[in-house]
Amino acid sequence: MALQAGLSCPSRHAEPASRSTRGEADHYRHHATLVDEIGLSDDEGQRWFVGASLCRSEWPELIVAQRYKPAGHGFNPGVALVSEMAVLFVGAGRRLLAYQLESTPRRLWEETADLRFWHWAVHDDVVLMSAELELAAWDTQGRKLWTIGVEPPWNYVVRAGRVHLDIMGTVSEFTLAEGPPR
């Protein structure tokens, strides 16, 4: 699966490969500027890797290879590429990562999702991360804006720069950039 950034350079993208083999990651590893390997020697969890590039090469400049858990049962890895800022957000299991791809790729941070990562969503200049017990936001440069604990069943929708959050039937509303009241 490729995430096309919609820019003039069609190779500015991230390619996640679920349930990868070590050989597949090795193939890309030789060409990457940064290879970030996390927990590959662990016995538990699922192997996965993602490659990302900003058009400087036909090969991904960044490779993130990891073993993550919990895995399966609807909890799959996910990425969000903010092409304008050259920032890649990666989530798998409980692990959350962000990478700056401009110039020389580097990891910006690593955080832990509350229980299980669900997915990323980009709304305007904010990147939202949904996990089983958490909704969190970063700006498109990778700086943490806010986080709120949630409890299933929960969901949210973003309309006109406002988050409408429903946690077990209790609805709250707040601005996307500022987050919930403290």
CYANA upper distance limits for C-alpha pairs under 8 A (distance plus 0.5 A):
  1 MET  CA     15 GLU  CA      6.37
  1 MET  CA     16 PRO  CA      6.76
  1 MET  CA     17 ALA  CA      7.77
  2 ALA  CA     13 HIS  CA      7.13
  2 ALA  CA     14 ALA  CA      6.49
  2 ALA  CA     15 GLU  CA      5.22
  2 ALA  CA     16 PRO  CA      7.60
  3 LEU  CA     13 HIS  CA      5.90
  3 LEU  CA     14 ALA  CA      6.05
  3 LEU  CA     15 GLU  CA      7.05
  3 LEU  CA     81 LEU  CA      8.05
  4 GLN  CA     10 PRO  CA      7.34
  4 GLN  CA     11 SER  CA      8.26
  4 GLN  CA     12 ARG  CA      7.43
  4 GLN  CA     13 HIS  CA      5.81
  4 GLN  CA     14 ALA  CA      8.13
  5 ALA  CA     10 PRO  CA      8.06
  5 ALA  CA     12 ARG  CA      6.77
  5 ALA  CA     13 HIS  CA      6.45
  5 ALA  CA     81 LEU  CA      7.87
  5 ALA  CA     82 VAL  CA      8.32
  5 ALA  CA     83 SER  CA      6.46
  6 GLY  CA     10 PRO  CA      7.86
  7 LEU  CA     12 ARG  CA      7.91
  9 CYS  CA     55 CYS  CA      6.95
 10 PRO  CA     55 CYS  CA      8.43
 11 SER  CA     53 SER  CA      7.26
 11 SER  CA     54 LEU  CA      7.34
 11 SER  CA     55 CYS  CA      6.01
 11 SER  CA     58 GLU  CA      7.61
 12 ARG  CA     52 ALA  CA      8.02
 12 ARG  CA     53 SER  CA      5.91
 12 ARG  CA     54 LEU  CA      5.02
 12 ARG  CA     55 CYS  CA      5.90
 12 ARG  CA     83 SER  CA      7.99
 13 HIS  CA     52 ALA  CA      6.25
 13 HIS  CA     53 SER  CA      6.31
 13 HIS  CA     54 LEU  CA      7.46
 13 HIS  CA     81 LEU  CA      7.79
 13 HIS  CA     83 SER  CA      8.45
 14 ALA  CA     50 VAL  CA      7.32
 14 ALA  CA     51 GLY  CA      6.07
 14 ALA  CA     52 ALA  CA      4.65
 14 ALA  CA     53 SER  CA      7.10
 14 ALA  CA     60 PRO  CA      8.50
 14 ALA  CA     79 VAL  CA      8.33
 14 ALA  CA     81 LEU  CA      7.44
 15 GLU  CA     50 VAL  CA      6.06
 15 GLU  CA     51 GLY  CA      5.78
 15 GLU  CA     52 ALA  CA      6.84
 16 PRO  CA     48 TRP  CA      8.33
 16 PRO  CA     49 PHE  CA      6.63
 16 PRO  CA     50 VAL  CA      4.68
 16 PRO  CA     51 GLY  CA      6.97
 16 PRO  CA     78 GLY  CA      8.27
 16 PRO  CA     79 VAL  CA      8.09
 17 ALA  CA     48 TRP  CA      6.75
 17 ALA  CA     49 PHE  CA      6.16
 17 ALA  CA     50 VAL  CA      6.47
 18 SER  CA     47 ARG  CA      8.00
 18 SER  CA     48 TRP  CA      5.63
 18 SER  CA     49 PHE  CA      7.36
 18 SER  CA     77 PRO  CA      7.99
 19 ARG  CA     46 GLN  CA      7.05
 19 ARG  CA     47 ARG  CA      5.97
 19 ARG  CA     48 TRP  CA      5.74
 20 SER  CA     24 GLU  CA      6.87
 20 SER  CA     25 ALA  CA      7.65
 20 SER  CA     47 ARG  CA      6.43
 20 SER  CA     48 TRP  CA      5.69
 20 SER  CA     49 PHE  CA      7.04
 21 THR  CA     25 ALA  CA      7.28
 21 THR  CA     47 ARG  CA      7.73
 21 THR  CA     48 TRP  CA      8.43
 22 ARG  CA     26 ASP  CA      6.64
 23 GLY  CA     27 HIS  CA      6.78
 24 GLU  CA     28 TYR  CA      7.43
 25 ALA  CA     29 ARG  CA      6.45
 25 ALA  CA     49 PHE  CA      7.21
 25 ALA  CA     63 ILE  CA      8.37
 25 ALA  CA     65 ALA  CA      7.51
 26 ASP  CA     30 HIS  CA      7.15
 27 HIS  CA     31 HIS  CA      8.50
 28 TYR  CA     32 ALA  CA      7.06
 28 TYR  CA     51 GLY  CA      8.27
 28 TYR  CA     59 TRP  CA      7.75
 28 TYR  CA     60 PRO  CA      7.62
 28 TYR  CA     63 ILE  CA      7.78
 29 ARG  CA     35 VAL  CA      6.91
 29 ARG  CA     63 ILE  CA      7.08
 31 HIS  CA     59 TRP  CA      6.75
 31 HIS  CA     60 PRO  CA      7.70
 31 HIS  CA     61 GLU  CA      7.60
 32 ALA  CA     59 TRP  CA      7.49
 32 ALA  CA     60 PRO  CA      6.33
 32 ALA  CA     61 GLU  CA      4.81
 32 ALA  CA     62 LEU  CA      6.01
 32 ALA  CA     63 ILE  CA      6.94
 33 THR  CA     61 GLU  CA      5.46
 33 THR  CA     62 LEU  CA      6.59
 33 THR  CA    104 THR  CA      7.79
 33 THR  CA    105 PRO  CA      7.50
 34 LEU  CA     61 GLU  CA      6.89
 34 LEU  CA     62 LEU  CA      5.44
 34 LEU  CA     63 ILE  CA      6.83
 34 LEU  CA    105 PRO  CA      6.65
 34 LEU  CA    106 ARG  CA      7.58
 35 VAL  CA     62 LEU  CA      6.46
 35 VAL  CA     63 ILE  CA      5.26
 35 VAL  CA     64 VAL  CA      6.47
 35 VAL  CA     65 ALA  CA      8.06
 36 ASP  CA     62 LEU  CA      8.33
 36 ASP  CA     63 ILE  CA      6.69
 36 ASP  CA     64 VAL  CA      5.28
 36 ASP  CA     65 ALA  CA      6.73
 37 GLU  CA     64 VAL  CA      6.45
 37 GLU  CA     65 ALA  CA      5.28
 37 GLU  CA     66 GLN  CA      6.10
 38 ILE  CA     64 VAL  CA      8.34
 38 ILE  CA     65 ALA  CA      6.84
 38 ILE  CA     66 GLN  CA      5.07
 38 ILE  CA     67 ARG  CA      7.10
 39 GLY  CA     66 GLN  CA      6.19
 39 GLY  CA     67 ARG  CA      5.81
 39 GLY  CA     68 TYR  CA      8.06
 40 LEU  CA     47 ARG  CA      7.71
 40 LEU  CA     65 ALA  CA      7.96
 40 LEU  CA     66 GLN  CA      6.03
 40 LEU  CA     67 ARG  CA      5.72
 42 ASP  CA     67 ARG  CA      7.58
 44 GLU  CA     67 ARG  CA      8.22
 44 GLU  CA     68 TYR  CA      8.48
 44 GLU  CA     69 LYS  CA      7.77
 45 GLY  CA     67 ARG  CA      6.16
 45 GLY  CA     68 TYR  CA      5.56
 45 GLY  CA     69 LYS  CA      5.15
 45 GLY  CA     70 PRO  CA      6.97
 45 GLY  CA     71 ALA  CA      6.61
 46 GLN  CA     67 ARG  CA      5.65
 46 GLN  CA     68 TYR  CA      5.91
 46 GLN  CA     69 LYS  CA      7.11
 46 GLN  CA     71 ALA  CA      6.53
 47 ARG  CA     65 ALA  CA      7.94
 47 ARG  CA     66 GLN  CA      6.26
 47 ARG  CA     67 ARG  CA      4.81
 47 ARG  CA     68 TYR  CA      7.09
 48 TRP  CA     65 ALA  CA      6.36
 48 TRP  CA     66 GLN  CA      6.06
 48 TRP  CA     67 ARG  CA      6.71
 48 TRP  CA     68 TYR  CA      8.10
 48 TRP  CA     77 PRO  CA      8.41
 49 PHE  CA     63 ILE  CA      7.38
 49 PHE  CA     64 VAL  CA      5.84
 49 PHE  CA     65 ALA  CA      4.63
 49 PHE  CA     66 GLN  CA      6.67
 50 VAL  CA     63 ILE  CA      6.23
 50 VAL  CA     64 VAL  CA      5.81
 50 VAL  CA     65 ALA  CA      7.12
 51 GLY  CA     60 PRO  CA      5.71
 51 GLY  CA     61 GLU  CA      7.71
 51 GLY  CA     62 LEU  CA      5.98
 51 GLY  CA     63 ILE  CA      5.01
 51 GLY  CA     64 VAL  CA      7.02
 52 ALA  CA     60 PRO  CA      5.30
 52 ALA  CA     61 GLU  CA      6.51
 52 ALA  CA     62 LEU  CA      5.70
 52 ALA  CA     63 ILE  CA      7.21
 52 ALA  CA     88 LEU  CA      8.44
 52 ALA  CA    101 LEU  CA      8.49
 53 SER  CA     57 SER  CA      7.75
 53 SER  CA     58 GLU  CA      8.40
 53 SER  CA     59 TRP  CA      7.42
 53 SER  CA     60 PRO  CA      4.97
 53 SER  CA     61 GLU  CA      5.60
 53 SER  CA     62 LEU  CA      7.12
 53 SER  CA    101 LEU  CA      7.94
 54 LEU  CA     60 PRO  CA      8.47
 54 LEU  CA     61 GLU  CA      8.09
 54 LEU  CA     86 ALA  CA      8.08
 54 LEU  CA    101 LEU  CA      7.51
 54 LEU  CA    102 GLU  CA      7.97
 57 SER  CA     61 GLU  CA      7.81
 61 GLU  CA    105 PRO  CA      7.65
 62 LEU  CA    101 LEU  CA      8.07
 62 LEU  CA    105 PRO  CA      6.93
 68 TYR  CA     92 ALA  CA      6.41
 68 TYR  CA     93 GLY  CA      5.63
 68 TYR  CA     94 ARG  CA      7.96
 68 TYR  CA     95 ARG  CA      7.89
 69 LYS  CA     92 ALA  CA      7.89
 69 LYS  CA     93 GLY  CA      5.02
 69 LYS  CA     94 ARG  CA      7.25
 70 PRO  CA     75 PHE  CA      7.76
 70 PRO  CA     93 GLY  CA      5.39
 70 PRO  CA     94 ARG  CA      7.66
 70 PRO  CA    116 ARG  CA      7.38
 71 ALA  CA     75 PHE  CA      6.20
 71 ALA  CA     76 ASN  CA      7.03
 71 ALA  CA     92 ALA  CA      8.47
 71 ALA  CA     93 GLY  CA      6.48
 72 GLY  CA     76 ASN  CA      6.78
 75 PHE  CA     92 ALA  CA      8.38
 75 PHE  CA     93 GLY  CA      7.40
 75 PHE  CA    116 ARG  CA      7.44
 75 PHE  CA    117 PHE  CA      7.24
 75 PHE  CA    118 TRP  CA      6.58
 76 ASN  CA     92 ALA  CA      6.99
 76 ASN  CA     93 GLY  CA      7.84
 76 ASN  CA    117 PHE  CA      8.32
 76 ASN  CA    118 TRP  CA      7.62
 77 PRO  CA     90 VAL  CA      8.01
 77 PRO  CA     91 GLY  CA      6.03
 77 PRO  CA     92 ALA  CA      4.70
 77 PRO  CA     93 GLY  CA      7.46
 77 PRO  CA    117 PHE  CA      8.17
 77 PRO  CA    118 TRP  CA      8.37
 77 PRO  CA    119 HIS  CA      8.25
 78 GLY  CA     90 VAL  CA      6.46
 78 GLY  CA     91 GLY  CA      5.77
 78 GLY  CA     92 ALA  CA      7.02
 78 GLY  CA    118 TRP  CA      8.31
 78 GLY  CA    119 HIS  CA      6.35
 78 GLY  CA    120 TRP  CA      7.31
 79 VAL  CA     88 LEU  CA      7.47
 79 VAL  CA     89 PHE  CA      5.94
 79 VAL  CA     90 VAL  CA      5.08
 79 VAL  CA     91 GLY  CA      6.83
 79 VAL  CA    119 HIS  CA      8.26
 79 VAL  CA    120 TRP  CA      7.14
 80 ALA  CA     88 LEU  CA      6.36
 80 ALA  CA     89 PHE  CA      5.55
 80 ALA  CA     90 VAL  CA      7.25
 80 ALA  CA    120 TRP  CA      6.54
 80 ALA  CA    121 ALA  CA      7.56
 80 ALA  CA    122 VAL  CA      7.86
 81 LEU  CA     86 ALA  CA      7.79
 81 LEU  CA     87 VAL  CA      6.52
 81 LEU  CA     88 LEU  CA      5.08
 81 LEU  CA     89 PHE  CA      6.84
 82 VAL  CA     86 ALA  CA      6.29
 82 VAL  CA     87 VAL  CA      5.75
 82 VAL  CA     88 LEU  CA      6.79
 82 VAL  CA    122 VAL  CA      8.50
 82 VAL  CA    140 THR  CA      6.89
 83 SER  CA     87 VAL  CA      7.07
 85 MET  CA    140 THR  CA      7.02
 85 MET  CA    141 GLN  CA      6.54
 86 ALA  CA    100 GLN  CA      6.46
 86 ALA  CA    101 LEU  CA      5.65
 86 ALA  CA    102 GLU  CA      6.16
 87 VAL  CA     98 ALA  CA      7.36
 87 VAL  CA     99 TYR  CA      6.08
 87 VAL  CA    100 GLN  CA      5.23
 87 VAL  CA    101 LEU  CA      6.43
 87 VAL  CA    102 GLU  CA      8.44
 87 VAL  CA    140 THR  CA      7.59
 87 VAL  CA    141 GLN  CA      6.86
 87 VAL  CA    142 GLY  CA      7.47
 88 LEU  CA     98 ALA  CA      6.06
 88 LEU  CA     99 TYR  CA      5.64
 88 LEU  CA    100 GLN  CA      7.11
 88 LEU  CA    101 LEU  CA      7.77
 89 PHE  CA     96 LEU  CA      7.94
 89 PHE  CA     97 LEU  CA      6.32
 89 PHE  CA     98 ALA  CA      4.98
 89 PHE  CA     99 TYR  CA      7.10
 89 PHE  CA    120 TRP  CA      8.42
 90 VAL  CA     96 LEU  CA      6.25
 90 VAL  CA     97 LEU  CA      5.52
 90 VAL  CA     98 ALA  CA      6.65
 91 GLY  CA     95 ARG  CA      6.29
 91 GLY  CA     96 LEU  CA      5.03
 91 GLY  CA     97 LEU  CA      6.88
 91 GLY  CA    117 PHE  CA      6.71
 91 GLY  CA    119 HIS  CA      7.80
 91 GLY  CA    120 TRP  CA      8.38
 92 ALA  CA     96 LEU  CA      7.20
 92 ALA  CA    117 PHE  CA      6.60
 93 GLY  CA    113 ALA  CA      8.47
 93 GLY  CA    116 ARG  CA      5.97
 93 GLY  CA    117 PHE  CA      6.05
 94 ARG  CA    112 THR  CA      5.84
 94 ARG  CA    113 ALA  CA      5.27
 94 ARG  CA    114 ASP  CA      7.38
 94 ARG  CA    115 LEU  CA      6.65
 94 ARG  CA    116 ARG  CA      5.62
 94 ARG  CA    117 PHE  CA      6.13
 95 ARG  CA    110 GLU  CA      7.60
 95 ARG  CA    111 GLU  CA      6.67
 95 ARG  CA    112 THR  CA      5.44
 95 ARG  CA    113 ALA  CA      6.70
 95 ARG  CA    117 PHE  CA      8.06
 96 LEU  CA    110 GLU  CA      6.12
 96 LEU  CA    111 GLU  CA      5.52
 96 LEU  CA    112 THR  CA      6.20
 96 LEU  CA    113 ALA  CA      7.01
 96 LEU  CA    117 PHE  CA      8.42
 97 LEU  CA    107 ARG  CA      7.92
 97 LEU  CA    108 LEU  CA      8.05
 97 LEU  CA    109 TRP  CA      6.29
 97 LEU  CA    110 GLU  CA      5.09
 97 LEU  CA    111 GLU  CA      6.95
 98 ALA  CA    107 ARG  CA      6.48
 98 ALA  CA    108 LEU  CA      5.84
 98 ALA  CA    109 TRP  CA      6.06
 98 ALA  CA    110 GLU  CA      7.28
 98 ALA  CA    142 GLY  CA      7.12
 99 TYR  CA    105 PRO  CA      7.33
 99 TYR  CA    106 ARG  CA      6.07
 99 TYR  CA    107 ARG  CA      4.83
 99 TYR  CA    108 LEU  CA      5.64
 99 TYR  CA    109 TRP  CA      7.87
100 GLN  CA    105 PRO  CA      6.04
100 GLN  CA    106 ARG  CA      5.94
100 GLN  CA    107 ARG  CA      6.82
100 GLN  CA    108 LEU  CA      6.85
101 LEU  CA    105 PRO  CA      4.82
101 LEU  CA    106 ARG  CA      7.21
108 LEU  CA    142 GLY  CA      7.77
113 ALA  CA    117 PHE  CA      6.34
113 ALA  CA    131 ALA  CA      6.69
113 ALA  CA    134 GLU  CA      7.58
114 ASP  CA    131 ALA  CA      6.81
114 ASP  CA    132 GLU  CA      7.18
114 ASP  CA    133 LEU  CA      5.84
114 ASP  CA    134 GLU  CA      6.21
115 LEU  CA    131 ALA  CA      7.41
115 LEU  CA    132 GLU  CA      6.42
115 LEU  CA    133 LEU  CA      6.78
116 ARG  CA    131 ALA  CA      5.78
116 ARG  CA    132 GLU  CA      5.81
116 ARG  CA    133 LEU  CA      8.12
117 PHE  CA    129 MET  CA      8.22
117 PHE  CA    130 SER  CA      6.87
117 PHE  CA    131 ALA  CA      4.73
117 PHE  CA    132 GLU  CA      7.07
118 TRP  CA    129 MET  CA      8.00
118 TRP  CA    130 SER  CA      5.77
118 TRP  CA    131 ALA  CA      5.26
118 TRP  CA    132 GLU  CA      7.22
119 HIS  CA    129 MET  CA      6.37
119 HIS  CA    130 SER  CA      5.86
119 HIS  CA    131 ALA  CA      7.56
120 TRP  CA    127 VAL  CA      7.31
120 TRP  CA    128 LEU  CA      6.07
120 TRP  CA    129 MET  CA      5.12
120 TRP  CA    130 SER  CA      6.90
121 ALA  CA    127 VAL  CA      6.23
121 ALA  CA    128 LEU  CA      5.62
121 ALA  CA    129 MET  CA      7.09
122 VAL  CA    126 VAL  CA      6.38
122 VAL  CA    127 VAL  CA      4.96
122 VAL  CA    128 LEU  CA      6.71
123 HIS  CA    127 VAL  CA      6.76
123 HIS  CA    128 LEU  CA      8.04
123 HIS  CA    158 VAL  CA      8.14
124 ASP  CA    161 GLY  CA      8.34
125 ASP  CA    139 ASP  CA      6.39
125 ASP  CA    140 THR  CA      6.01
126 VAL  CA    137 ALA  CA      6.92
126 VAL  CA    138 TRP  CA      6.25
126 VAL  CA    139 ASP  CA      5.13
126 VAL  CA    140 THR  CA      6.18
126 VAL  CA    176 LEU  CA      7.69
126 VAL  CA    177 ALA  CA      7.25
127 VAL  CA    137 ALA  CA      6.04
127 VAL  CA    138 TRP  CA      5.72
127 VAL  CA    139 ASP  CA      6.52
127 VAL  CA    140 THR  CA      6.72
128 LEU  CA    135 LEU  CA      7.49
128 LEU  CA    136 ALA  CA      6.18
128 LEU  CA    137 ALA  CA      5.06
128 LEU  CA    138 TRP  CA      7.15
129 MET  CA    134 GLU  CA      8.44
129 MET  CA    135 LEU  CA      6.23
129 MET  CA    136 ALA  CA      5.70
129 MET  CA    137 ALA  CA      6.78
130 SER  CA    134 GLU  CA      6.61
130 SER  CA    135 LEU  CA      5.32
130 SER  CA    136 ALA  CA      7.25
131 ALA  CA    135 LEU  CA      6.79
132 GLU  CA    150 VAL  CA      8.09
132 GLU  CA    151 GLU  CA      7.80
132 GLU  CA    152 PRO  CA      7.52
133 LEU  CA    149 GLY  CA      6.23
133 LEU  CA    150 VAL  CA      5.27
133 LEU  CA    151 GLU  CA      5.90
133 LEU  CA    152 PRO  CA      7.68
134 GLU  CA    147 THR  CA      7.48
134 GLU  CA    148 ILE  CA      6.28
134 GLU  CA    149 GLY  CA      5.06
134 GLU  CA    150 VAL  CA      5.67
134 GLU  CA    151 GLU  CA      8.32
135 LEU  CA    147 THR  CA      6.26
135 LEU  CA    148 ILE  CA      5.94
135 LEU  CA    149 GLY  CA      7.01
135 LEU  CA    150 VAL  CA      7.41
136 ALA  CA    145 LEU  CA      8.22
136 ALA  CA    146 TRP  CA      6.23
136 ALA  CA    147 THR  CA      4.53
136 ALA  CA    148 ILE  CA      6.77
137 ALA  CA    144 LYS  CA      6.64
137 ALA  CA    145 LEU  CA      5.88
137 ALA  CA    146 TRP  CA      5.88
137 ALA  CA    147 THR  CA      6.76
137 ALA  CA    177 ALA  CA      8.49
137 ALA  CA    179 GLY  CA      8.43
138 TRP  CA    142 GLY  CA      6.07
138 TRP  CA    143 ARG  CA      5.69
138 TRP  CA    144 LYS  CA      4.75
138 TRP  CA    145 LEU  CA      5.48
138 TRP  CA    146 TRP  CA      7.67
139 ASP  CA    143 ARG  CA      5.87
139 ASP  CA    144 LYS  CA      7.06
139 ASP  CA    145 LEU  CA      7.05
139 ASP  CA    177 ALA  CA      8.44
145 LEU  CA    177 ALA  CA      7.52
145 LEU  CA    178 GLU  CA      7.56
145 LEU  CA    179 GLY  CA      7.89
146 TRP  CA    178 GLU  CA      7.79
146 TRP  CA    179 GLY  CA      6.26
146 TRP  CA    180 PRO  CA      8.25
147 THR  CA    179 GLY  CA      7.96
148 ILE  CA    180 PRO  CA      7.75
150 VAL  CA    154 TRP  CA      7.36
150 VAL  CA    167 ILE  CA      6.84
151 GLU  CA    167 ILE  CA      6.79
151 GLU  CA    168 MET  CA      7.56
152 PRO  CA    167 ILE  CA      7.43
152 PRO  CA    168 MET  CA      7.06
153 PRO  CA    167 ILE  CA      6.87
153 PRO  CA    168 MET  CA      5.86
154 TRP  CA    165 LEU  CA      8.01
154 TRP  CA    166 ASP  CA      5.97
154 TRP  CA    167 ILE  CA      4.90
154 TRP  CA    168 MET  CA      6.30
154 TRP  CA    169 GLY  CA      8.43
155 ASN  CA    165 LEU  CA      6.56
155 ASN  CA    166 ASP  CA      5.94
155 ASN  CA    167 ILE  CA      7.24
156 TYR  CA    163 VAL  CA      7.14
156 TYR  CA    164 HIS  CA      5.93
156 TYR  CA    165 LEU  CA      4.84
156 TYR  CA    166 ASP  CA      6.49
157 VAL  CA    163 VAL  CA      6.38
157 VAL  CA    164 HIS  CA      5.81
157 VAL  CA    165 LEU  CA      7.23
158 VAL  CA    162 ARG  CA      5.98
158 VAL  CA    163 VAL  CA      5.07
158 VAL  CA    164 HIS  CA      6.68
158 VAL  CA    176 LEU  CA      8.17
159 ARG  CA    163 VAL  CA      7.10
159 ARG  CA    164 HIS  CA      8.11
161 GLY  CA    175 THR  CA      6.51
161 GLY  CA    176 LEU  CA      5.94
161 GLY  CA    177 ALA  CA      8.29
162 ARG  CA    173 GLU  CA      7.19
162 ARG  CA    174 PHE  CA      6.03
162 ARG  CA    175 THR  CA      4.83
162 ARG  CA    176 LEU  CA      5.57
163 VAL  CA    173 GLU  CA      6.05
163 VAL  CA    174 PHE  CA      5.92
163 VAL  CA    175 THR  CA      6.45
163 VAL  CA    176 LEU  CA      6.11
164 HIS  CA    171 VAL  CA      7.38
164 HIS  CA    172 SER  CA      6.42
164 HIS  CA    173 GLU  CA      5.11
164 HIS  CA    174 PHE  CA      7.43
165 LEU  CA    171 VAL  CA      6.00
165 LEU  CA    172 SER  CA      5.77
165 LEU  CA    173 GLU  CA      6.66
166 ASP  CA    170 THR  CA      5.95
166 ASP  CA    171 VAL  CA      4.83
166 ASP  CA    172 SER  CA      7.03
167 ILE  CA    171 VAL  CA      6.90
173 GLU  CA    180 PRO  CA      8.08
174 PHE  CA    178 GLU  CA      7.94
174 PHE  CA    179 GLY  CA      6.32
174 PHE  CA    180 PRO  CA      5.98
174 PHE  CA    181 PRO  CA      8.03
175 THR  CA    179 GLY  CA      6.07
175 THR  CA    180 PRO  CA      7.92
